[in-house]
Amino acid sequence: MTHIIMEPCIGVKDISCVDVCPVDCIYGKDEDWDMLYIHPEECIDCGLCVDACPVLAIAPEEEVPDKWREFIAKNYEHFGLTAP
């Protein structure tokens, strides 16, 4: 499984999660996007980004709260993939 970045990330400037990712699968640091995205095929499910996130915007895919389930599809679609 992968981790998903959710709504609380929108507009956040602290991107500590990018710096701790051992496989560099979090994208958007140098882009003009409103939030960051985790590439689901590159994520190794280590969870380091969860602890580094200052706004609690990252969760394992299977733990994404119902109110933010739409971000699972948004994340996959951002990379041209079909959400599970």
Secondary structure as a PSIPRED ss2 file (coil, helix, strand):
# PSIPRED VFORMAT (PSIPRED V4.0)

   1 M C   1.000  0.000  0.000
   2 T C   1.000  0.000  0.000
   3 H E   0.000  0.000  1.000
   4 I E   0.000  0.000  1.000
   5 I E   0.000  0.000  1.000
   6 M C   1.000  0.000  0.000
   7 E H   0.000  1.000  0.000
   8 P H   0.000  1.000  0.000
   9 C H   0.000  1.000  0.000
  10 I C   1.000  0.000  0.000
  11 G C   1.000  0.000  0.000
  12 V C   1.000  0.000  0.000
  13 K C   1.000  0.000  0.000
  14 D C   1.000  0.000  0.000
  15 I C   1.000  0.000  0.000
  16 S H   0.000  1.000  0.000
  17 C H   0.000  1.000  0.000
  18 V H   0.000  1.000  0.000
  19 D H   0.000  1.000  0.000
  20 V H   0.000  1.000  0.000
  21 C C   1.000  0.000  0.000
  22 P C   1.000  0.000  0.000
  23 V C   1.000  0.000  0.000
  24 D C   1.000  0.000  0.000
  25 C C   1.000  0.000  0.000
  26 I E   0.000  0.000  1.000
  27 Y E   0.000  0.000  1.000
  28 G C   1.000  0.000  0.000
  29 K C   1.000  0.000  0.000
  30 D C   1.000  0.000  0.000
  31 E C   1.000  0.000  0.000
  32 D C   1.000  0.000  0.000
  33 W C   1.000  0.000  0.000
  34 D C   1.000  0.000  0.000
  35 M C   1.000  0.000  0.000
  36 L C   1.000  0.000  0.000
  37 Y E   0.000  0.000  1.000
  38 I E   0.000  0.000  1.000
  39 H C   1.000  0.000  0.000
  40 P C   1.000  0.000  0.000
  41 E C   1.000  0.000  0.000
  42 E C   1.000  0.000  0.000
  43 C C   1.000  0.000  0.000
  44 I C   1.000  0.000  0.000
  45 D C   1.000  0.000  0.000
  46 C C   1.000  0.000  0.000
  47 G C   1.000  0.000  0.000
  48 L H   0.000  1.000  0.000
  49 C H   0.000  1.000  0.000
  50 V H   0.000  1.000  0.000
  51 D H   0.000  1.000  0.000
  52 A H   0.000  1.000  0.000
  53 C C   1.000  0.000  0.000
  54 P C   1.000  0.000  0.000
  55 V C   1.000  0.000  0.000
  56 L C   1.000  0.000  0.000
  57 A C   1.000  0.000  0.000
  58 I E   0.000  0.000  1.000
  59 A E   0.000  0.000  1.000
  60 P E   0.000  0.000  1.000
  61 E H   0.000  1.000  0.000
  62 E H   0.000  1.000  0.000
  63 E H   0.000  1.000  0.000
  64 V C   1.000  0.000  0.000
  65 P C   1.000  0.000  0.000
  66 D H   0.000  1.000  0.000
  67 K H   0.000  1.000  0.000
  68 W H   0.000  1.000  0.000
  69 R C   1.000  0.000  0.000
  70 E H   0.000  1.000  0.000
  71 F H   0.000  1.000  0.000
  72 I H   0.000  1.000  0.000
  73 A H   0.000  1.000  0.000
  74 K H   0.000  1.000  0.000
  75 N H   0.000  1.000  0.000
  76 Y H   0.000  1.000  0.000
  77 E H   0.000  1.000  0.000
  78 H H   0.000  1.000  0.000
  79 F C   1.000  0.000  0.000
  80 G C   1.000  0.000  0.000
  81 L C   1.000  0.000  0.000
  82 T C   1.000  0.000  0.000
  83 A C   1.000  0.000  0.000
  84 P C   1.000  0.000  0.000
